[in-house]
Amino acid sequence: MKEIGLYIHIPFCERKCNYCDFLSFKADEEMNYRYVEALLLEIKSYKLSFDEYLVSTIYIGGGTPSLINAFLIVDIINGLKDTFTIKGINDKSKEEAEITIEINPGTVNEAKLKRYFDIGINRISFGLQSTNNDELKLLGRIHNYKQFEDNYMAARKIGFKNINIDLISALPNQTNEKWMETLNKVISLSPEHISAYTLIIEEKTQFYTDYVTNTEGKKDLPDEELDRLIYKTTTDILNKAGYKRYEISNYALENYESKHNTSYWIGKEYLGLGIGSSSYVNNSRFNNLKNIEQYISKVHSNYLKNNIERIDIMEDCLNIRENIQVLSNKEMIEEFMFLGLRLAKGISKNEFKEKFKKDINDIYKEEILKLLKQNLIKETKDRIYLTDLGIDLSNHVFTNFI
């Protein structure tokens, strides 16, 4: 059986964070239930067309999945179990699928966490972002550090043994010293995984108004020198504490790398469920509708109208997909390079040849030689990977392969 990952999108949030441009919004309890009802029908529609796939990872993201009633999450997991063959759950694999849920501190309690644990969720990703309450307020987060700490301790008490903590650096007016305090405080809790992202200010966010279009606000952003110092501080402190950087922004204790996120970077197939979710199946990319009312309406009407007994894997029987793109061989080669180079181990020349039936130097010889001379990549007998300087200038490196 071919392995695949599942992503389930829960778009609801208590309020929009100042830096966030994800598909998320506030909704009442009635909408929570209406949405999950449609989501369960979408899940069910794949029962026969994905019967040759083995699900190795499940990721429930958002939005804030932990905001909705825990019994809705239980319904979703049960729906997935009824529809798909999931590693270690309804097949004979000894290894269990990695099942992650994103949690915003302050939206869970011990009882809710226990329901997650009992239904088979085995990995938690806390959206902490900072241990500094002033920085949390600046970001527009709904929690304080104490709420996070209480939730974290409750998760450990219940038995969760694989926890990630998300952090954001290079905030307005943030110093390297403040960032070091956040890192050291998080390390003291001994999570298995830490995602340390550099702030990227996107259009249509409050931060864009405050710090990009506002001339005075721009002065509060870290300059390039401080940005690089913060990144170096991150790697140095986390490596010293035993967290190996395996991807540009992700660090883990041994054997605790995120299997779901890694699957994106190595080109494994994944199916997105829920509004706005993206998929990569059969060398094709597509995403679901982003409008929640359209999504709910089309799922219900088309599920009843269509015969879901047996459908082609790529057939949009619910009429909820858009931006469908069948990748050319050239595009697949480009993605292999710029996604694979995000990983610390880089890409394998042998895997490239096996996948595309060509030697990598037949296509990228000049680009590789140029980047080697610039000390942006290193090369071994089989692998090509970014140097420390290459990580700093990763976007520049990636453009050479497109």
Secondary structure, DSSP 8 states (H G I E B T S, - for coil): -EEEEEEEEE-B-SS--TT--SS-B---HHHHHHHHHHHHHHHHTTTTTTTTEEEEEEEEEES-GGGS-HHHHHHHHHHHHHHSEETTTSSS-SS--EEEEEE-TTS--HHHHHHHHHHT--EEEEEEE-S-HHHHHHHT-S--HHHHHHHHHHHHHHT---EEEEEEES-TT--HHHHHHHHHHHHTT--SEEEEEE----TTSHHHHHHTS-HHHHTTS--HHHHHHHHHHHHHHHHHTT-EEEETTEEESTT-S-HHHHHHHTT--EEEESTT-EEEETTEEEEE-S-HHHHHHHHHHHHHHS--SS--TT--TTS-EEEEEE--HHHHHHHHHHHHTTBTT-EEHHHHHHHHSS-HHHHHHHHHHHHHHTTSEEE-SSEEEE-HHHHHTHHHHHHTT-
